[in-house]
Each structure stands twice: as C-alpha cells, then as structure tokens.
Amino acid sequence: MDEGAYVVYHQASLGPPCLSFDLVQDEQPASALEEYPYSLYGVAGSQAAKANANCIITFKMFNLHPLTSKKAKSPSDPDQSEDESEDEDDSAQDPENQPKLKVASIKHNGGINRIRYKMLGSTAVAAVWSELGSVGIYGLNHCLQQLEIPTSGNDWYRETTPPIFSFKGHLTEGFALNWSPTVPGLLATGDCRQNIHVWQPQEAGTWAIDQRPYASHTASVEDIQWSPNEPNVMASCSVDQSIKIWDCRAKPDQACMLTVKHSHASDVNVIDWNRHEPFIASGGDDGCMKVWDLRQFEKGEPVATFKHHTGPVTSVEWHPSDPTVLASSGADDQIALWDLALEKDDEAEQPSGTGDELKDLPPQLLFIHQGLQDIKELHWHRKYPGLLVSTSHSGFDVFRTISVSRPLIMAKGKHAPAPGAVRKDKVIHPHSRKAQKMQSKAEKRHKLQGVVKSGGLKLQALGERLQWFRENLPLCLEEGEPMSSEVMLNLAEAFLSRFQEELDQIAMKNSIGGKNKRKNHQSRIDVIEFTMQTEKEEFDGCGVEMPNLFDQDNLSYFQQWDGELRFVQNIKLARFKRADLESKKFDDGNMEME
C-alpha cells in the first residue's frame, strides 16, 4: 500500500464476515474534518456458517488518527529533520494513539442479508433482512449505550432481544431494503420472488403493510432507493435487468411509472440516488456502472457508462456533499472513486513512466483501493467528507485518500495530483486562461446550437400538430370523400380538446392520498390550460392554424403523408374560424383563406 496516497487508513474485524452494514450518522457539519482522532459508529449483520451463531453487531471505532510515518515525509518540506520524523513514528506506535474498537450485539437467528439504520424519534432502530425470509425491526438504544461504558480488555456485550416488529409476508428471503429519508418510519422491502412491500408507519411502533405487493418486476428485486426529495417516489432494480420508478400513492398494480427494461446486460445489483442532482447510479453483473438522468429516463439511455470493474459491481454510493463524486466496489476486489466533473485534456502530456495499464483508464477515475477480498458494501461518512467505510470477507476498511479528502470549498485542480491516484488527465484550474478560452468557445457553440435548436423545435411542434390531424382524419372522413365544413368543425373541436384526457389522468393521480394528497404535475397542468385557452381564443377570433383539407390536392397529399418532418413544407396550411365553419362558408367552393 502506498501510504502517501492515504490520509487515514485503518482496518478492523468484527469476527464473522458481514454482508451488509450501515453507519450510525448524525447531521453534524463537515467542519470537523481535521479534528482528529475520528470516531464512528455503525451497525452490521453477520453471515456466520451456523444460523444460530449470527447477530446484529453495533460497533464503535474510535481513536482513529491520520497516517504518520517516514513514508509520508513531504517533498514540499525538505527541512523536516530525521528527529522530527522519528518523533512521528514514536507517536504512531504510542498505545494511546492506537485505534480502538468496541462492540455490542443482539442475537439473531439466521444470516443477515441486509441491514439499514434509522433514528425514529428518540429510538435508534435497524431494519434487518434475514436469510430465513423475514424482515425485523430491532431497537438499538441499549446496545449503543453499552458502547459508551468503559470496559477492560475485549469485552463483548451480548443480549437476546426480540424484534420490535416483524413481517413474514414475503415468503422468501430478499436483499432490497431502504428507509425513506423524507418520511420517518416509511420503509420498502423487496424479495427474491419479484415482490416489493411498502411499510407505512403507525402509532405505538407498528407498521401497516399492504399485502398486495408492487410486482412489476419479473425476477428478484436486488435494491431499492427512496427519492431524497419526493416522499412517495422510489426506485428499484432487479435481476430482470430493469430499473423502475414507482409512485406509491397509486395502487400497487398501477404504481410503476417509468421503466428502463434493459438497463444492463445482466442482473442489476445496486442503485443509488444523488441527493443534489436528478441522477441515479447503477451497477450490474456486467461490471458496468451507469449514470441515469431522470429527466431523460424514458429514453432508456444512460448519460454515462463506465466499464472499469472486471467483476460484478456490488455497491455504488454518491458522495453526501459533492454531487459529482461517487464510489463503487466490485467482485474484482477493487473500490473505485470517481469524479464525473473531470474530462480528458487532449493537450495534456502522458506522464513519463506510465504503462499501458493506465492508457485506457477513464479520466473520471480518481483512485483505486485494493487489497480486500470479496467486497460487499461501502458507505461514505457524512461527518468526515471523503472518509469511506467498506465491508468484505477481509473485514472492515476505513480510509480517506488525498484524492477525495477536502470539503467543496477547495477548488479542483489547485493542487498536484495525488501520489498513487490513477488519474491521467490534467485538471484545469477554473480561473486559468485556458479555462476562459474553453468557456468562450462553449458559449459560441451554445448560441449556435440554440439557433439550430429553435428552428428544429418549431418544425417538431408543427409536425406533432399535423401528425394529430393525420391520425384522427380517418375517424371523420373516408378516403376519397371531399371535405365538408361540418367534418372540419368536428375535427377542429376534437383538436382543441386533445389534452383533456391527460388532464383527467393527472386529476385522478392527484386524488390519491386522502388528506395527505398534494398536487403534482402542476407545471404541466399550467402549460396545457394555457395552450387550450390560447387555441380556443384563436378559433373564436382570428382562426386556428390547421391543414387546408378543403383543397382536394392538398387533402390527397396529406392522406398519403407518412409523418416524415422533411415533407411538412409541402403541406398547405390555413387559419379556420369557428364562425366560418359553422356558416358552411367553404362548402360552396369559396377557398379564400386568411
């Protein structure tokens, strides 16, 4: 291990391997970054060979000091004496500076597939997915209190406590489990049969669970993530290769709102929702990590794909405060740190001594952490930016690299690349002349694209309008028949009310939720109502623009039109008034249009 690449690095073992864990985190600000030693709390679930040997483990890792050694002597400090270096070595070997670990556990029958911590009022709880097919909610207050009691030696506090609440309705084991970050006590669980159940919190520490599952997936549900902003929206991924977005205000059989069917080439193992941007990251058995923009989710194409891991991706998580940084782990025994804000600088020279193994690495790859065996899960610590904790068959790793170690107030590119980091690009300082030049080019390109886009949008809008008439014309007029004012009036009336069905659907969705309902899609409603009002006023006044179907040649051409936008310019348009159509002005052959 290159110690010069790490600020903090510690390892710990809780005994049996832990497939899943969660950090017990408070909401303290990140200003405590340099306040050593670090202390962190967590809860983990064991995967012992014998079912009755498993337990829920709460742990406290404390007295975590930064790395100090002769290897960490900085080239920028050539005056550092040998005595000072030896003093740092002695300080690191001081028993008072050694990392410490305390544990307290609750006996659990069966291996724990996944565990998630939550603070509900004054009660700390953990939701636990058992390999025996049940989900239990366990109180952690007593165990966490035991971690604060001074003890001698390696005393391990153990207790046998039943769950506060349990649910056996899944009928099989599962892995997907997530607490809502916006609604206290709201929980979602998914099993290996394809079913998802949503737990609604009730009084007296109980939950109401609808026996009707959310069952749009066709295979095992691998992960669930609630939206960090919308209280009723969650995302899920599955062995069926799909990622789905759900609105839990609807009935379970109608709650799936968006689906990307083939998001990965094989099983989708994990997803994570960005707290600051409308992005979801996913990782699959194909070794790919993908980033999805929810604003373009229906297109079914990710905005970024990274194929670095050589085995299945086992965990992904966005940085809690930097919206462009995330971490991923894989069955290839690697943890990768990424910064999506970085781009390759074609003008940067390849550093001397770099081999072919670095040639094809993506520029967004900041760092690779290795040396673990069968990595299962990782989490960022919210109090200490850049601090990562991971679990594997090798135990727990706690580390912070100098690639991702500072709060957001530090500008990227201000300092030299981190030793040991695998990034090959040159990060451009935001205030450099090159950055200003790039910004100027980008603005010119943006203006040009705006002009082109504006014309394209107008053509597309006209094409959509004509497409509506093309699809609905056969319902009013047989091919070969001449157009009449009555038919044109009926067609115009239908055109003006074409958005009414969408408004009715939105109204129905907004009616779901009882007293807690709230309006959604309001911006869409406003646009539709404005459009309908404008078109109605035009039809009653100066006339609304439609294809001139009274012209027999134009009518024949329009009926044969295949919908291609490039032929729109060949279709004659005219403005029709309600009064003219009602008076049958055009039935006598008067084709004069305004």
N, C-alpha and C positions, 0 to 999 in steps of 0.2 A: 504494500500500500504506500502510495506517495503521500506522506503526512503533510507535505507542503500544499496539497490541494484541499485540505480539510481545516476548518476552524474548530469544529467539535466532532469527535468520533468516540463512541462507546458501544459496548456490546453487553448483552445480558441474556440469561436463560431463566425461564420460569419452570423448568422441569420438562414436562411433556410438551411436544410441539403444539403450537396454537395456529389453527387455520385462519382465525379471524380475531381482530381486536378493535378497540376504539379508544380514543383519547378522551379523558375527562378534562374538558377545557372550560376555562372561564372566559369572560369577554374583556379581559384587561387589554389596554392598548399595547401596541408593539414598541413603545418607547423603552421597554425593559430589555431590549435586545442585548446590550452589553453588560447587563447586571448578572455577573457570574457569582456563584455557580448556579446552573439551571436546576430546576425541579419540575418534574412532570408526573402526571397521574394517568392511569389507564385501566381498562378492564378487558380481559381476554377470555376466550373459551378454549379449553383443551381438547385434544384429539388423542386420548390415550388408547392403548390397544384393548383394554378391558372397559366395557361400558360403565361399570360401577366405580372406575378409578378416575372419572372425569370431574371437572369442577369449573366454576366461574371464578376467575382469578382477578382480584383488584390489586394493583401494584403501584408503588411509588418509587421512581428513580430520582435520586437527588444527589447533591454534591457533584454535579456534572461540570467539570472545569474544561476550558479550552485546551487544545493540544499545545504543549510547550516542550521543545526538545532541540537538540543541536541541529536537527534536520530543518527545523523551522527558522533558522537564522536567516534574516532577510538580507538580500544583496543591497538593498537600499540603506542598510545600517551597517556600513563597514567598520564602524568604530566599536561595535559590540565586542566586549572583551571575552576571553576564554573564561574568566572568573564569573562573569555575568551568566554565561551560557551554562556553566556548571551549577550555579545557584538555581537556575530554572529547572535543570534536571533533578536536583535535590528536592525542589518544591514539588515537582510532579510525583516523586517517589514518596513524599510525606504521606503517612497513613491518613492524616486529616484531610488530604486533598483527593483521596481515592473515592471513586464513585460508589454509591451505596444503593441498596435495593431492599424494599420491604414489601411483603405480600400478605394478603388475607383472602380467603376463598370461601365459596359456598359449594357444597357437594351437589353434583348434577349427574343424573343417570343418563348416560349416552354421550357420544361425542357431540361437540358444538360446531355446527356448520357456519354460523354467522352470529355476530353479537353487535348490538348498537346501543350506545349510552344516550340517556336523555334526562334532563332535570325537569321534573313536573312539580311546580310549586317549590316546596322545601324538600321534596323527596327525590333522591337520585335513584334511577331505575335503569335496568338493562333489558332489552328485548333479545330473546335467545331462541335461535332456530336449532332444534335438536335433530340429530340424525334418526331418531325414533319417530319422527313425523309430527311433533307438537311444537307449538310456539308458546313460550312462557315469559311473563314479565316478573322480574326479580328486583326486590328492594336492595339498594347498596349502601344505605346510610351507615349501618353498623360496621360494615367492612371498611368503609372509607375512614371512619373514626378510628378504627384499630390501627390504621397506617400512621396515625399521629401519636400513638402511645410509644414512648421509648422502651425498647426491649434489648436484651443482650443476646449476642450470638445470632444464629439464623432462625429464630423462632418464626413459625409459620402459623398464623391464626386460621383455624378452620371452623366452619359452622354448617349445620344442616337446617336449612330454612326452605319451606315450600314456596312456590311462586305466588305472587300477589294475584295473578290472573293467568289462565292458560287456555289455549284453543287447540282442539284436535280435529277441527273440521277439514283440514287439508287432506287427511287420509294417507299422506305420503310425506317424505322428507322434502326439504327445499333449501334454497340459499338466499333468495331475494328478500331483503328486509330493510326498511328505511322509515325513520321518524320524519314527520313534516317539520321543516324549520320555521313555518309561519303559524301553524295551528297546534297549540300544546296538546300532546297526547294523541294526535292523529297518526296512525301507523298503517303501513301497507306491507303485506307479506305475499310472496309468490312461491309456488312449489314446482316439483319436477313433472307434474302432470299437465301443466299449462295454465293453472288457475291462479288468480290474484284475489285476495280478500282485503278489504279496507276496514280498519278498526276505527270506529267513532267513539271518542271518549265520553263517558257518562259520569254521573255522580258516584261518590263513595268508592273511587278507584276501580271502576269496572269499565268495560268496553262493549259496545253494541256492534256485532259483526253480521253483516248481511250474508245469509247462507248462499245467495246467488253469486257465483264468482264472476270476475271480469275474465272472460275466457276467449279473447280474440286470438291469442297465440295458439299455435298448433303443436308446440313442444315445450320442454322445460323452460320456465322463466328463471333467468340467471341473475338479474339485478333489477332493482327499482330505485328511482331517484325522484323525490318531490321537487317541484319547481321552487327556487328560492324566493320567488316573488308572487306567484299565483297560488292562493291557498287550496284550490281544488284541482290542480293540474299535476300530473305525474308522468314520468317516462319509464319505459321498461324495455328490456332486451331479452332475447331468447335464443335457444338452440335452433329455432326455425329460421335464423339469420336475420330476423326483423328487429326494428326499433319502433316502438309505438308511443304515441302521446295520448293521454287519457284526460277526460273531464269528468270528475267523479260526481258532479251534480246530476248527470244523466243516469238513466238506469244502466245496470252493468252490461246488458247486451247492446246498449247504444252508446257507451261511453268512449269507445275508441274513435278519436277524431282524426288522427294522422298516422300513417304507416309508411315506413320505408321497408319494402319486403326483403330485398337482398342487399342489406347494408354492408355485409361482409361475405366473404366466400364460404365461410363455415360458421360455427357457433359464435354468437356474440356474448362474451363473458361479462363485461363490465361497462358501465356508463357513468359519467359524472357531469353535473350541470354547473356551468360557470355562474358565479354569484353576481358578476358585474356586466356580462355581455350575454346576448341570446345565443349562446353556443352550448353544445353538448359534445363531449369527447366520448369515444367508444373504443373498446379493444376486443379483438376476437382471436379465435383459434388459428386464424390465418397469419398471425403475427403482426397484423396491421393495427395502427392507431389512427383513428379518423376523427375529424372535427366537423360538426354539422351546424350550419346556421339555420336557426328555427324560422327565420324569415323566408328561407328558400327550401324548407324541409320537404314540401310537396314535390319538388323536382326530383328528389331521390338521389342527389349527388352531393358528396361531402365537399366542403370548401378546402380541405387539406387532407392528405393521406401520407402517413409516414410508415415505411416498411423497414424498420431497423431491427426489431426483435426477431430472432431466429426460431422462437417457440411461441406458444400461445401467450397472449397478453393477459396477465392475471389481475392487474389493478391499474386504474388511472385516477388521478385526482388533480383538480386545478389548485393553484396557489390561492390561499384565502384572501390575499390583498392585491396581488399583481395579476390582472386579467389575462395576460399573455403567457404566463409561465404555468407549466404543469409537469407532473411526474408520472412515469409509467413503469411497471415491473413486468417481467416475463418469465416463462418457464425456462428461458435460456440463462437464468441466474444473473440477470442484469437489472439494475434500476437506472432508468434514463431520465435526465432532466432536460426540459425543452423550453425554449422561448420563441413563441410564434411571431414575435415582432421583428426577429432578425431575418435578413435576406442576404443572399450571397453577393459579395462585392467582386464583380468580374475583374476589377482593376487591381485587386489585392494579389500580392505575390504569394506563392505557396511557400510556407516556412521550410527552411532547409532541414533535411533530416527526416522529413515526414515520409512514411512509406505508403504503399498502395492501399493499406488497410484504412487509411484516413481519406483517401481520394474521393470515395463515393458517399461519405457521410453527409447527411443533410445539414445545411448551415444552422438550422434551428436547434440542433442537438448541442446542448451546453456541456453535459457531463455524463459519464457512465460510472456507476458504482458497482463493483463486482466483489466476488469472494463469498457469496452466500449460496445456499443450497435450497432449491425449491421454494422460491419466494411466493408468498400467498397474498399479502396485503400491505399497503402503505398509507400513511396519513401525514399531512402537514400539521405542524403545531401552530395555532393561531397566535399565541403569545410571543413566540420566538420566530420571526419571519426567516424562512429558509431552513428551519430545523425539520428534518424528516425522520419518521419512525417507521420501521418495517418489521414484519414477522416472516420467518421462514423456518425450515427444519433445522437451520443452524442457530435459531434463537432470534432475539431482537437486536436490531441495529439502530442506533441513534446517531445521526450525523448531520452536519451542516457544512456545505462546501463554500469555497470562496467565489464560486460562480453564481450562486443564488444565496446571498447572505445578508443583503442590506435592505432597509426599507425603501419604499418607492421614491423617497426624496433624493436618492443618489441617481444621477444621470448615467444611463448605459453608455459605455464607450469612453468614460472618463479615465478609466484605469486600464492597465495592461491586462491581457488575457490571463486567466488563472493557470498556474502550472498544473499539469495533469488534466486539464479540461481538453476535450477533443474537438473544440470548435476550430474550424479552419478559416472562417470568414473574418474580415476586418470590420468591426462595428464602427459606424460613422458617428462622430460627435454631432449632436443636433444643432450646434451653433457654428459649425465649420463652414468654410467657403464651399466645399463640395456639397454639403447638405443643402445650402441655399441654392446652389445651381440645380440640384436634383429637384428641389421644391418648385423652382421656376419652370422647369421642363414639365413637371407633373401638372402645374396649373394650366399651362398652354394645352397640354394633351386633354385635360379635363374639359376645357372650354370647347375644344374641337369635338370631343365626344358628345358634349351637351347639345351642340348644334345638330349633329347627326342623329342623336337620340330623340331630339324634339320632333324632327321630321318623321322618324320611324314610329314614334308613339302616335302621332296624328294619323298616319296611314293605318296603323294597327287598330286604332279606335274606329275608323271608318270601316275597315274590313270586318270588325266584330258586328257593327251595326248592319252591314249588308248581309253578313252570314245569318243573322237572325231572320231577316226577311226571306232569305233563300230557304231556310229550314221550315218556316211557317207558311210560305206561299202555297205549297201543295195542299194544305189543310183548308184553304179558302177558294182555290181556283184550280180547275182541271187543266192539264197541259193542252194547249191548242185553243182554249177559250179566250175571248177578249176580256180585258179588264173593265170593270164597271165601278161607278162611284160608290155603290153600296159595299162591294167587296173591299175596295180600297179603304173605306171608312172603318170597316170591321178590323182590317189589318192594322190600321193606324191605332185604333183603340187598344188592341192587344199589345202592340209595340209599347205604348205609353204605360201599360201595367205589367211589363215583363219582369219587374223586380219585386212584385207583390208576394210571390211565393217565398222568395228569400227573406223578406221582412217577416212573414208569418213564421218561418222556421226559427229566426232569431228570437222572436217573441216567445215561442214555445220553450226554447232553451233558457231564456231569462226567467221563465215562470217556474223553473225547477229550483228548489232550495228553500221553500217556505219563508219563514221570517228572515232568514239569513241571506236571502237571494239578493243579488246586486246586478245591475245592468252590465252586460258585456257587449262587445262589438259596437259601441256607441258611435265611434268614428265612422264605421261602415254604414250605420243607420243614417247618420247625418248626410253622408255623400249620396246615398240612394234617394233620400227625401228631397234633397236639393235638386238632383238630376230630374226626378219625376215632376217636381213643381216647375222647373225651367221649361221642360219639354211640353208640359200641358199649356203653359202660358204662350209658348211659341205656336202651338197648334191652334189655340183660340185666337191668336193675333196674326203675326206675320207669316206663320206657317212653319211646319217642321220638315226638315230635310229627309227625303226618302227617295228610293229609286223610282224613276219615271216609268211606271209599268203601263201607262196608257199608250206609250209609244210601242207599237207591235214589234218592231225590230229589236228595240231595247229589251222588251219582255222576253222574246225568244232567246236573246243572248244571255240574259240574266238567268233563265231557267236552265241553261246549259253550262253556266259558270261553275267551276269545280272548287271555288273557295280560295284560289291562289291570289295572294295580295298583289302580285305583279300585274294582274288583269283588272284590278279595281278601276284604273284610269279609263278603261273602255266602257264603263257603265255610266249612263246618263243619270244625273240626279236632279231633283226639283223640290221646291217647297210647296207643301199642300196645306191649305187652311181647312179647318173644320166646316166653316160656312160654305165653302166652295163644294166640298164633298157632299154635304147634306142637301145642297140645292141641285146636285147632279149636274154641275156646270160642265163637266168634261164628257158627259155621255153623248152630247150632240156633236162630238168631233172637234170641239174647241180645245186645242192643245197648247194654248198660250200660257206660259208659266211665269211666275215672278222670280 
